[in-house]
């Protein structure tokens, strides 16, 4: 079974942005935000972006989306058997 370590989104995103050598303003622009405050609100944990934006943010900082957003870690944790049940398969 795969082990997961949880970092609050703000810490993981801030760290990823800094490791990518980006300022908040640069990262915001690359992610398609008009204002750096929009990125800052995500980084501080006040806003959760829609999935499409989460994917873009992860691309900007060079990380997988599930490394940055707890909501996506839950999706990644589903194994193939779970996915079959979710999709309408049979229970074992």
TORKOLNU-773661 format. One record per residue: x, y, z of N, C-alpha, C in turn; chain; residue number from 1. Coordinates in Angstrom, 1 decimal, always signed. Example, Ala and Ser with C-alpha at 12.3 -4.5 7.8 and 13.67 -1.06 7.14 Angstrom:
2
{nc1->+13.2	nc2->-5.7	nc3->+7.8	cac1->+12.3	cac2->-4.5	cac3->+7.8	cc1->+13.2	cc2->-3.3	cc3->+7.8	unit->A	pos->1} .
{nc1->+12.8	nc2->-2.2	nc3->+7.1	cac1->+13.7	cac2->-1.1	cac3->+7.1	cc1->+12.9	cc2->+0.0	cc3->+7.9	unit->A	pos->2} .
This chain:
92
{nc1->+0.8	nc2->-1.2	nc3->+0.0	cac1->+0.0	cac2->+0.0	cac3->+0.0	cc1->+0.9	cc2->+1.2	cc3->+0.0	unit->A	pos->1} .
{nc1->+0.5	nc2->+2.2	nc3->-0.8	cac1->+1.3	cac2->+3.4	cac3->-0.9	cc1->+1.1	cc2->+4.3	cc3->+0.3	unit->A	pos->2} .
{nc1->+2.2	nc2->+4.9	nc3->+0.8	cac1->+2.1	cac2->+5.8	cac3->+1.9	cc1->+2.1	cc2->+7.3	cc3->+1.4	unit->A	pos->3} .
{nc1->+1.3	nc2->+8.1	nc3->+2.1	cac1->+1.1	cac2->+9.5	cac3->+1.7	cc1->+1.5	cc2->+10.4	cc3->+2.9	unit->A	pos->4} .
{nc1->+2.2	nc2->+11.4	nc3->+2.6	cac1->+2.5	cac2->+12.4	cac3->+3.6	cc1->+1.7	cc2->+13.6	cc3->+3.2	unit->A	pos->5} .
{nc1->+1.1	nc2->+14.2	nc3->+4.2	cac1->+0.2	cac2->+15.4	cac3->+3.9	cc1->+0.9	cc2->+16.7	cc3->+4.3	unit->A	pos->6} .
{nc1->+1.0	nc2->+17.6	nc3->+3.5	cac1->+1.4	cac2->+18.9	cac3->+3.8	cc1->+0.2	cc2->+19.8	cc3->+3.5	unit->A	pos->7} .
{nc1->+0.0	nc2->+20.8	nc3->+4.4	cac1->-1.1	cac2->+21.7	cac3->+4.1	cc1->-0.9	cc2->+22.3	cc3->+2.7	unit->A	pos->8} .
{nc1->-2.0	nc2->+22.5	nc3->+1.9	cac1->-1.8	cac2->+23.0	cac3->+0.5	cc1->-1.0	cc2->+24.3	cc3->+0.5	unit->A	pos->9} .
{nc1->-1.2	nc2->+25.2	nc3->+1.4	cac1->-0.4	cac2->+26.4	cac3->+1.3	cc1->+1.1	cc2->+26.2	cc3->+1.5	unit->A	pos->10} .
{nc1->+1.5	nc2->+25.2	nc3->+2.3	cac1->+2.9	cac2->+25.0	cac3->+2.5	cc1->+3.5	cc2->+24.3	cc3->+1.2	unit->A	pos->11} .
{nc1->+2.7	nc2->+23.3	nc3->+0.7	cac1->+3.2	cac2->+22.5	cac3->-0.4	cc1->+3.3	cc2->+23.4	cc3->-1.7	unit->A	pos->12} .
{nc1->+2.3	nc2->+24.3	nc3->-1.9	cac1->+2.3	cac2->+25.2	cac3->-3.0	cc1->+3.3	cc2->+26.2	cc3->-2.9	unit->A	pos->13} .
{nc1->+3.5	nc2->+26.8	nc3->-1.8	cac1->+4.5	cac2->+27.8	cac3->-1.6	cc1->+5.9	cc2->+27.3	cc3->-1.8	unit->A	pos->14} .
{nc1->+6.1	nc2->+26.1	nc3->-1.2	cac1->+7.4	cac2->+25.5	cac3->-1.4	cc1->+7.7	cc2->+25.1	cc3->-2.9	unit->A	pos->15} .
{nc1->+6.7	nc2->+24.6	nc3->-3.5	cac1->+6.9	cac2->+24.2	cac3->-5.0	cc1->+7.2	cc2->+25.5	cc3->-5.8	unit->A	pos->16} .
{nc1->+6.4	nc2->+26.6	nc3->-5.5	cac1->+6.7	cac2->+27.8	cac3->-6.2	cc1->+8.1	cc2->+28.3	cc3->-6.0	unit->A	pos->17} .
{nc1->+8.5	nc2->+28.4	nc3->-4.8	cac1->+9.8	cac2->+28.8	cac3->-4.5	cc1->+10.9	cc2->+28.0	cc3->-5.1	unit->A	pos->18} .
{nc1->+10.7	nc2->+26.6	nc3->-5.1	cac1->+11.7	cac2->+25.7	cac3->-5.7	cc1->+11.7	cc2->+25.9	cc3->-7.2	unit->A	pos->19} .
{nc1->+10.6	nc2->+26.4	nc3->-7.8	cac1->+10.6	cac2->+26.6	cac3->-9.2	cc1->+11.2	cc2->+28.0	cc3->-9.5	unit->A	pos->20} .
{nc1->+11.6	nc2->+28.7	nc3->-8.5	cac1->+12.2	cac2->+30.0	cac3->-8.7	cc1->+11.3	cc2->+31.1	cc3->-9.1	unit->A	pos->21} .
{nc1->+10.0	nc2->+31.0	nc3->-8.7	cac1->+9.0	cac2->+32.0	cac3->-9.2	cc1->+8.5	cc2->+32.8	cc3->-8.0	unit->A	pos->22} .
{nc1->+8.2	nc2->+34.1	nc3->-8.3	cac1->+7.6	cac2->+35.0	cac3->-7.4	cc1->+6.1	cc2->+34.7	cc3->-7.5	unit->A	pos->23} .
{nc1->+5.3	nc2->+35.2	nc3->-6.5	cac1->+3.9	cac2->+35.0	cac3->-6.5	cc1->+3.3	cc2->+35.6	cc3->-7.8	unit->A	pos->24} .
{nc1->+3.8	nc2->+36.8	nc3->-8.2	cac1->+3.3	cac2->+37.5	cac3->-9.4	cc1->+3.6	cc2->+36.7	cc3->-10.6	unit->A	pos->25} .
{nc1->+4.8	nc2->+36.1	nc3->-10.7	cac1->+5.2	cac2->+35.3	cac3->-11.9	cc1->+4.3	cc2->+34.1	cc3->-12.0	unit->A	pos->26} .
{nc1->+4.2	nc2->+33.4	nc3->-10.9	cac1->+3.4	cac2->+32.2	cac3->-10.9	cc1->+1.9	cc2->+32.5	cc3->-11.3	unit->A	pos->27} .
{nc1->+1.4	nc2->+33.5	nc3->-10.7	cac1->+0.0	cac2->+33.9	cac3->-11.0	cc1->-0.2	cc2->+34.2	cc3->-12.5	unit->A	pos->28} .
{nc1->+0.7	nc2->+34.9	nc3->-13.1	cac1->+0.6	cac2->+35.2	cac3->-14.5	cc1->+0.7	cc2->+33.9	cc3->-15.4	unit->A	pos->29} .
{nc1->+1.6	nc2->+33.0	nc3->-15.0	cac1->+1.8	cac2->+31.8	cac3->-15.8	cc1->+0.6	cc2->+30.9	cc3->-15.6	unit->A	pos->30} .
{nc1->-0.1	nc2->+31.0	nc3->-14.5	cac1->-1.3	cac2->+30.2	cac3->-14.2	cc1->-2.6	cc2->+30.8	cc3->-14.8	unit->A	pos->31} .
{nc1->-2.4	nc2->+32.0	nc3->-15.4	cac1->-3.6	cac2->+32.6	cac3->-16.0	cc1->-4.4	cc2->+33.5	cc3->-15.1	unit->A	pos->32} .
{nc1->-3.9	nc2->+33.8	nc3->-13.9	cac1->-4.6	cac2->+34.7	cac3->-13.1	cc1->-4.3	cc2->+36.2	cc3->-13.5	unit->A	pos->33} .
{nc1->-5.3	nc2->+37.0	nc3->-13.3	cac1->-5.1	cac2->+38.5	cac3->-13.6	cc1->-4.3	cc2->+39.2	cc3->-12.5	unit->A	pos->34} .
{nc1->-4.5	nc2->+38.7	nc3->-11.3	cac1->-3.9	cac2->+39.4	cac3->-10.2	cc1->-3.1	cc2->+38.4	cc3->-9.3	unit->A	pos->35} .
{nc1->-2.0	nc2->+38.9	nc3->-8.8	cac1->-1.2	cac2->+38.0	cac3->-7.9	cc1->-2.0	cc2->+37.6	cc3->-6.7	unit->A	pos->36} .
{nc1->-2.9	nc2->+38.4	nc3->-6.2	cac1->-3.7	cac2->+38.1	cac3->-5.0	cc1->-4.5	cc2->+36.8	cc3->-5.2	unit->A	pos->37} .
{nc1->-4.9	nc2->+36.5	nc3->-6.4	cac1->-5.7	cac2->+35.3	cac3->-6.7	cc1->-4.8	cc2->+34.1	cc3->-6.4	unit->A	pos->38} .
{nc1->-3.6	nc2->+34.1	nc3->-6.8	cac1->-2.6	cac2->+33.0	cac3->-6.5	cc1->-2.4	cc2->+33.0	cc3->-5.0	unit->A	pos->39} .
{nc1->-2.2	nc2->+34.1	nc3->-4.4	cac1->-1.9	cac2->+34.2	cac3->-3.0	cc1->-3.0	cc2->+33.6	cc3->-2.2	unit->A	pos->40} .
{nc1->-4.3	nc2->+33.8	nc3->-2.6	cac1->-5.4	cac2->+33.3	cac3->-1.8	cc1->-5.4	cc2->+31.7	cc3->-1.9	unit->A	pos->41} .
{nc1->-5.0	nc2->+31.2	nc3->-3.0	cac1->-4.9	cac2->+29.7	cac3->-3.1	cc1->-3.7	cc2->+29.2	cc3->-2.2	unit->A	pos->42} .
{nc1->-2.6	nc2->+29.9	nc3->-2.4	cac1->-1.4	cac2->+29.5	cac3->-1.6	cc1->-1.6	cc2->+29.6	cc3->-0.1	unit->A	pos->43} .
{nc1->-2.4	nc2->+30.6	nc3->+0.3	cac1->-2.7	cac2->+30.7	cac3->+1.7	cc1->-3.8	cc2->+29.8	cc3->+2.2	unit->A	pos->44} .
{nc1->-4.4	nc2->+29.1	nc3->+1.3	cac1->-5.5	cac2->+28.1	cac3->+1.7	cc1->-6.9	cc2->+28.7	cc3->+1.8	unit->A	pos->45} .
{nc1->-7.1	nc2->+29.9	nc3->+1.3	cac1->-8.4	cac2->+30.6	cac3->+1.4	cc1->-9.3	cc2->+30.2	cc3->+0.3	unit->A	pos->46} .
{nc1->-8.7	nc2->+29.9	nc3->-0.9	cac1->-9.5	cac2->+29.5	cac3->-2.1	cc1->-9.0	cc2->+28.2	cc3->-2.6	unit->A	pos->47} .
{nc1->-10.0	nc2->+27.4	nc3->-3.1	cac1->-9.6	cac2->+26.1	cac3->-3.8	cc1->-10.0	cc2->+26.3	cc3->-5.2	unit->A	pos->48} .
{nc1->-9.1	nc2->+26.3	nc3->-6.1	cac1->-9.4	cac2->+26.5	cac3->-7.5	cc1->-10.1	cc2->+25.4	cc3->-8.2	unit->A	pos->49} .
{nc1->-10.8	nc2->+25.6	nc3->-9.3	cac1->-11.5	cac2->+24.5	cac3->-10.0	cc1->-10.4	cc2->+23.6	cc3->-10.5	unit->A	pos->50} .
{nc1->-10.8	nc2->+22.4	nc3->-10.9	cac1->-9.9	cac2->+21.4	cac3->-11.4	cc1->-9.0	cc2->+21.8	cc3->-12.5	unit->A	pos->51} .
{nc1->-9.5	nc2->+22.5	nc3->-13.5	cac1->-8.7	cac2->+22.9	cac3->-14.6	cc1->-7.6	cc2->+23.9	cc3->-14.1	unit->A	pos->52} .
{nc1->-7.9	nc2->+24.7	nc3->-13.2	cac1->-6.9	cac2->+25.6	cac3->-12.6	cc1->-5.9	cc2->+24.9	cc3->-11.8	unit->A	pos->53} .
{nc1->-6.4	nc2->+23.9	nc3->-11.0	cac1->-5.4	cac2->+23.1	cac3->-10.2	cc1->-4.4	cc2->+22.4	cc3->-11.1	unit->A	pos->54} .
{nc1->-4.8	nc2->+21.9	nc3->-12.2	cac1->-3.9	cac2->+21.3	cac3->-13.2	cc1->-2.9	cc2->+22.3	cc3->-13.7	unit->A	pos->55} .
{nc1->-3.4	nc2->+23.5	nc3->-14.0	cac1->-2.5	cac2->+24.5	cac3->-14.6	cc1->-1.5	cc2->+25.0	cc3->-13.5	unit->A	pos->56} .
{nc1->-1.9	nc2->+25.1	nc3->-12.3	cac1->-1.0	cac2->+25.5	cac3->-11.2	cc1->+0.1	cc2->+24.5	cc3->-11.0	unit->A	pos->57} .
{nc1->-0.3	nc2->+23.2	nc3->-11.0	cac1->+0.7	cac2->+22.2	cac3->-10.8	cc1->+1.7	cc2->+22.2	cc3->-12.0	unit->A	pos->58} .
{nc1->+1.2	nc2->+22.4	nc3->-13.2	cac1->+2.1	cac2->+22.5	cac3->-14.3	cc1->+3.1	cc2->+23.7	cc3->-14.2	unit->A	pos->59} .
{nc1->+2.6	nc2->+24.8	nc3->-13.7	cac1->+3.5	cac2->+26.0	cac3->-13.5	cc1->+4.6	cc2->+25.7	cc3->-12.6	unit->A	pos->60} .
{nc1->+4.3	nc2->+25.0	nc3->-11.5	cac1->+5.4	cac2->+24.7	cac3->-10.5	cc1->+6.1	cc2->+23.4	cc3->-10.7	unit->A	pos->61} .
{nc1->+5.7	nc2->+22.7	nc3->-11.7	cac1->+6.4	cac2->+21.4	cac3->-12.0	cc1->+6.1	cc2->+20.3	cc3->-11.0	unit->A	pos->62} .
{nc1->+4.9	nc2->+20.2	nc3->-10.5	cac1->+4.5	cac2->+19.1	cac3->-9.6	cc1->+3.3	cc2->+18.4	cc3->-10.1	unit->A	pos->63} .
{nc1->+3.0	nc2->+17.3	nc3->-9.5	cac1->+1.7	cac2->+16.6	cac3->-9.8	cc1->+0.6	cc2->+17.4	cc3->-9.0	unit->A	pos->64} .
{nc1->-0.6	nc2->+17.4	nc3->-9.6	cac1->-1.7	cac2->+18.1	cac3->-8.9	cc1->-1.9	cc2->+17.5	cc3->-7.5	unit->A	pos->65} .
{nc1->-1.8	nc2->+16.2	nc3->-7.4	cac1->-2.1	cac2->+15.6	cac3->-6.1	cc1->-1.1	cc2->+15.9	cc3->-5.0	unit->A	pos->66} .
{nc1->+0.1	nc2->+16.3	nc3->-5.4	cac1->+1.1	cac2->+16.7	cac3->-4.5	cc1->+0.7	cc2->+18.1	cc3->-3.8	unit->A	pos->67} .
{nc1->-0.1	nc2->+18.8	nc3->-4.5	cac1->-0.4	cac2->+20.2	cac3->-4.1	cc1->-1.8	cc2->+20.4	cc3->-3.5	unit->A	pos->68} .
{nc1->-2.7	nc2->+19.5	nc3->-3.9	cac1->-4.1	cac2->+19.7	cac3->-3.5	cc1->-4.7	cc2->+18.4	cc3->-2.8	unit->A	pos->69} .
{nc1->-5.1	nc2->+18.5	nc3->-1.6	cac1->-5.6	cac2->+17.4	cac3->-0.8	cc1->-6.8	cc2->+16.8	cc3->-1.5	unit->A	pos->70} .
{nc1->-7.6	nc2->+17.6	nc3->-2.1	cac1->-8.8	cac2->+17.1	cac3->-2.8	cc1->-8.5	cc2->+16.0	cc3->-3.8	unit->A	pos->71} .
{nc1->-7.4	nc2->+16.2	nc3->-4.5	cac1->-6.9	cac2->+15.3	cac3->-5.5	cc1->-6.2	cc2->+14.1	cc3->-5.0	unit->A	pos->72} .
{nc1->-5.7	nc2->+14.2	nc3->-3.8	cac1->-5.0	cac2->+13.0	cac3->-3.2	cc1->-6.1	cc2->+11.9	cc3->-3.0	unit->A	pos->73} .
{nc1->-7.3	nc2->+12.3	nc3->-2.6	cac1->-8.3	cac2->+11.3	cac3->-2.4	cc1->-8.7	cc2->+10.5	cc3->-3.7	unit->A	pos->74} .
{nc1->-8.7	nc2->+11.2	nc3->-4.8	cac1->-8.9	cac2->+10.6	cac3->-6.1	cc1->-7.8	cc2->+9.6	cc3->-6.4	unit->A	pos->75} .
{nc1->-6.6	nc2->+10.0	nc3->-6.2	cac1->-5.4	cac2->+9.2	cac3->-6.5	cc1->-5.4	cc2->+8.0	cc3->-5.6	unit->A	pos->76} .
{nc1->-5.9	nc2->+8.0	nc3->-4.5	cac1->-5.9	cac2->+6.9	cac3->-3.5	cc1->-6.8	cc2->+5.7	cc3->-4.0	unit->A	pos->77} .
{nc1->-7.8	nc2->+6.0	nc3->-4.8	cac1->-8.7	cac2->+5.0	cac3->-5.3	cc1->-7.9	cc2->+4.0	cc3->-6.1	unit->A	pos->78} .
{nc1->-8.0	nc2->+2.7	nc3->-5.8	cac1->-7.3	cac2->+1.7	cac3->-6.6	cc1->-8.3	cc2->+1.2	cc3->-7.7	unit->A	pos->79} .
{nc1->-7.9	nc2->+0.4	nc3->-8.5	cac1->-8.7	cac2->+0.0	cac3->-9.7	cc1->-10.0	cc2->-0.7	cc3->-9.2	unit->A	pos->80} .
{nc1->-9.9	nc2->-1.5	nc3->-8.2	cac1->-11.1	cac2->-2.1	cac3->-7.7	cc1->-12.2	cc2->-1.1	cc3->-7.2	unit->A	pos->81} .
{nc1->-11.7	nc2->+0.0	nc3->-6.5	cac1->-12.5	cac2->+1.0	cac3->-6.1	cc1->-13.1	cc2->+1.8	cc3->-7.3	unit->A	pos->82} .
{nc1->-12.3	nc2->+2.0	nc3->-8.3	cac1->-12.8	cac2->+2.7	cac3->-9.5	cc1->-13.9	cc2->+1.9	cc3->-10.1	unit->A	pos->83} .
{nc1->-13.8	nc2->+0.6	nc3->-10.1	cac1->-14.9	cac2->-0.3	cac3->-10.7	cc1->-16.2	cc2->-0.1	cc3->-10.0	unit->A	pos->84} .
{nc1->-16.1	nc2->-0.1	nc3->-8.6	cac1->-17.3	cac2->+0.1	cac3->-7.8	cc1->-17.9	cc2->+1.5	cc3->-8.1	unit->A	pos->85} .
{nc1->-17.1	nc2->+2.5	nc3->-8.1	cac1->-17.5	cac2->+3.9	cac3->-8.3	cc1->-18.2	cc2->+4.0	cc3->-9.7	unit->A	pos->86} .
{nc1->-17.6	nc2->+3.3	nc3->-10.7	cac1->-18.1	cac2->+3.4	cac3->-12.0	cc1->-19.4	cc2->+2.6	cc3->-12.3	unit->A	pos->87} .
{nc1->-19.8	nc2->+1.9	nc3->-11.3	cac1->-21.0	cac2->+1.0	cac3->-11.4	cc1->-20.7	cc2->-0.4	cc3->-11.5	unit->A	pos->88} .
{nc1->-19.5	nc2->-0.8	nc3->-11.2	cac1->-19.1	cac2->-2.2	cac3->-11.2	cc1->-19.8	cc2->-3.0	cc3->-10.0	unit->A	pos->89} .
{nc1->-19.4	nc2->-4.2	nc3->-9.9	cac1->-20.0	cac2->-5.0	cac3->-8.8	cc1->-19.1	cc2->-4.9	cc3->-7.5	unit->A	pos->90} .
{nc1->-19.8	nc2->-5.0	nc3->-6.4	cac1->-19.0	cac2->-5.1	cac3->-5.2	cc1->-18.5	cc2->-6.5	cc3->-5.0	unit->A	pos->91} .
{nc1->-17.3	nc2->-6.6	nc3->-4.4	cac1->-16.7	cac2->-8.0	cac3->-4.2	cc1->-17.4	cc2->-8.7	cc3->-3.0	unit->A	pos->92} .
